[in-house]
Amino acid sequence: MREAVVVEALRSPTGKRGGNLSQIHPVDLLGRVLFAVCERAGIGPHAIDDVIAGCVSQVGEQSLNVARSAALAAGFPERVPGVTIDRQCGSSQQAIAFAANGIIAGEYDAVIACGVESMSRIPLGASFAHGPGERFGPMLAARYEGRLVDQGVSAELVARRWDLSREALDAYSLESHRRAARARDRGAFATQIVSIDGHDADEGIRDDTTLAKLAGLRPAFAADGSITAGNSSQISDGAAAVLLCERAFAQRHGLRVRARFVASVAIGDDPVMMLTATIPATERILERCGLRLAQMDAIEINEAFASVVLAWQRETGADLEKTNVNGGAIALGHPLGASGARLATTLLHELEQRSARYGLQVMCEGGGMANATIFERL
């Protein structure tokens, strides 16, 4: 049986919109992380069979197959191909699944799953028209009778369905910043971040935020709503990469085997609520693996909005003390196409630092989808 294993996982720091990484072309940003992940793993890029990259806004500087462009920018041999995929926020988590399954099927021996998004240079929404009929097409718009909405409105619908108060959302968000600050200060991110032009720290962590400051923010999507900029993920720039190999190949080439890819699932749910598919995705992957949520030593769920995490926790019973222990996208940022690989990188390094066994990663995605992945540290 062929087995997919992780031999290295790295990421850039996450930059604020208009911040430290905003002057770097997204091809170069991803290219630097691709180069670093091979260098750190001790494998020459000539051994890479493919580069699979997630990217959501595939226009402008992120168009024309950014995976291929970044591989060439990183100095990879011209024979190394690349492909760019879009499963919305879970794009690079899906890239990991495609890479692992390709290894198991025998298509690859070594492949990099990665992602990039420069939201400073390619603004959110740049890749689609804004009219409902133009964005979705008349047939899809008719199926949902004009009820399809933007993610922020869906986050409000989630908060209302699960009766999540503004105070609960803000308290969760404050804790995200506190956990991220503690993780940064104790050096938890030091082994996973690639310095970019001297920048090696996430810009979005707000050490000085308080419940009072969060409470003072105006609702962003509804006048009487509870979703604000403070309890939503941050618009960010970043890249991340996970190098996976077939286990025997890794051992034969003297590579350090870090973790085993156990399984992945992708699932769809209501595209109006949009952000709730993390719940059935978690249930399905645990059932598929014959594992219980209590067996997960660390969990990363993307903090697209605080309401997403709290609704998921209420339905699954997940232990928040084991969830996003180093903060999440509310504090660290959410560079869309890079976030899946970023979460995987943070999760894998956390498993190692804890000498723990199992890690679960789950992400909600635009269009009412979610990906879930389980890793086992080796």
URDAVEN-V244208 format. One record per backbone hydrogen bond with DSSP energy under -0.5 kcal/mol. CO is the residue of the C=O (numbers start at 1). NH is the residue of the N-H. If there is no record, write none. Layout:
[[CO & NH] [CO & NH]]
This chain:
[[3 & 247] [4 & 261] [5 & 245] [6 & 258] [6 & 259] [8 & 243] [10 & 241] [11 & 194] [13 & 15] [14 & 203] [15 & 237] [16 & 19] [19 & 22] [21 & 24] [23 & 25] [25 & 29] [26 & 30] [27 & 31] [28 & 32] [29 & 33] [30 & 34] [31 & 35] [32 & 36] [33 & 37] [34 & 38] [35 & 39] [36 & 40] [37 & 41] [38 & 42] [38 & 43] [44 & 47] [45 & 48] [49 & 81] [50 & 112] [51 & 53] [51 & 83] [52 & 114] [53 & 85] [54 & 116] [56 & 58] [57 & 59] [59 & 62] [60 & 63] [62 & 66] [65 & 68] [65 & 69] [66 & 70] [67 & 71] [68 & 72] [69 & 73] [70 & 74] [71 & 76] [72 & 75] [77 & 80] [79 & 81] [81 & 51] [83 & 53] [85 & 55] [87 & 90] [88 & 87] [88 & 91] [90 & 94] [91 & 95] [92 & 96] [93 & 97] [94 & 98] [95 & 99] [96 & 100] [97 & 101] [98 & 102] [99 & 103] [100 & 104] [101 & 105] [102 & 106] [102 & 107] [102 & 108] [103 & 106] [109 & 246] [110 & 49] [110 & 50] [111 & 113] [111 & 244] [112 & 52] [113 & 242] [114 & 54] [115 & 240] [117 & 119] [117 & 238] [118 & 122] [121 & 123] [123 & 126] [125 & 128] [131 & 135] [132 & 136] [132 & 137] [133 & 137] [137 & 141] [138 & 142] [139 & 143] [140 & 144] [141 & 146] [142 & 145] [144 & 147] [150 & 153] [150 & 154] [151 & 155] [152 & 156] [153 & 157] [154 & 158] [155 & 159] [156 & 160] [157 & 161] [158 & 162] [159 & 164] [160 & 163] [163 & 165] [165 & 169] [166 & 170] [167 & 171] [168 & 172] [169 & 173] [170 & 174] [171 & 175] [172 & 176] [173 & 177] [174 & 178] [175 & 179] [176 & 180] [177 & 181] [178 & 182] [179 & 183] [180 & 184] [181 & 185] [182 & 186] [183 & 188] [183 & 189] [184 & 187] [187 & 190] [189 & 192] [189 & 193] [192 & 11] [193 & 195] [194 & 13] [195 & 197] [196 & 199] [198 & 200] [199 & 196] [205 & 207] [206 & 209] [210 & 214] [211 & 215] [212 & 216] [214 & 217] [222 & 225] [226 & 228] [227 & 220] [227 & 221] [228 & 231] [229 & 232] [231 & 306] [234 & 334] [235 & 17] [236 & 119] [237 & 15] [238 & 117] [239 & 12] [240 & 115] [241 & 10] [242 & 113] [242 & 244] [243 & 7] [243 & 8] [244 & 111] [245 & 5] [246 & 250] [247 & 251] [248 & 252] [249 & 253] [250 & 255] [251 & 254] [255 & 257] [256 & 258] [258 & 378] [259 & 6] [260 & 262] [260 & 376] [263 & 374] [265 & 372] [267 & 370] [270 & 274] [273 & 275] [276 & 279] [276 & 280] [277 & 281] [278 & 282] [279 & 283] [280 & 284] [281 & 285] [282 & 286] [283 & 287] [284 & 288] [285 & 289] [286 & 290] [286 & 291] [292 & 295] [293 & 296] [295 & 297] [298 & 360] [299 & 324] [300 & 362] [302 & 304] [304 & 233] [305 & 308] [305 & 309] [306 & 310] [307 & 311] [308 & 312] [309 & 313] [310 & 314] [311 & 315] [312 & 316] [313 & 317] [318 & 320] [319 & 322] [320 & 323] [322 & 299] [324 & 327] [328 & 331] [328 & 332] [329 & 234] [329 & 333] [334 & 236] [334 & 336] [335 & 338] [335 & 339] [336 & 339] [338 & 342] [339 & 343] [340 & 344] [341 & 345] [342 & 346] [343 & 347] [344 & 348] [345 & 349] [346 & 350] [347 & 351] [348 & 352] [349 & 353] [350 & 354] [351 & 355] [351 & 356] [352 & 355] [357 & 377] [358 & 297] [358 & 298] [359 & 375] [360 & 300] [361 & 373] [362 & 302] [363 & 371] [365 & 368] [365 & 369] [368 & 269] [369 & 365] [370 & 267] [371 & 363] [372 & 265] [373 & 361] [374 & 262] [374 & 263] [375 & 359] [376 & 260]]
